[in-house]
Amino acid sequence: MTALVVNSQSNIVITDNFDRTPILFAELKAPITDFITRHYVGFIINQATRVVKHNIITYEIIIVSGLKTDTLIYDQNYNIVREIIQKDDSIKPVQRKKH
């Protein structure tokens, strides 16, 4: 299955076995938005997706602050189950080789 994930900056085609459905930010449930507001001050929601695989529903929320992008995974009851945190040192400028 191919899913089209759309955000305000680009269209990305992801090939996987999941059923992915983009969610409007206004449709996110309070437990998700409250968690982000309390624990990720200064971050904004960039993308929200409902994912179904083997009849199990999860929600993937991509949040951004400046150059930092983190992903939060919630279960079908809107409980946080995983935080994929970008390390501050994981983005490094490209080193150009001198010729």
Secondary structure, 3 states (H helix, E strand, C coil): CEEEEECCCCEEEEECCCEEEECCHHHCCHHHHHHHHHHCCCCEEEEEEEEEECCEEEEEEEEEECCEEEEEEEECCCCEEEEECCCHHHCCCCCCCCC
